[in-house]
Amino acid sequence: MSDNHTHSHTALLVMDVQAGIVTRFAQTGDFLERVNTAITAARAAHIPVIYVVVAFRHYQLTVLSDCCVDSDEEVQRVLLSKVFPRQAEVVTAEAWSERLKLEAGR
């Protein structure tokens, strides 16, 4: 089996590796070196490299905590308490709906 056939359904996603995101985290040097190694390996193997860039910077993001589900309760807890609050407001659907009603009544 040729390498091209072996990797015909493979792609490397490089997600959120941009200055506005990466600079938020300490010790990015080793991380960026590992990402670069992976990108170089993918290109050498003729695997497409797809760059995904956060496009939410012009929006106020809100995560509705009681509308999120994960089969692993610990993953859900970490997402809602540590990950999502870094980039969005985390509230319940009821609280968000009530706030929208109040703002519409101004």
Order of alpha helices (4+ residues) and beta strands (2+ residues): alpha-beta-alpha-alpha-beta-beta-alpha-beta-alpha
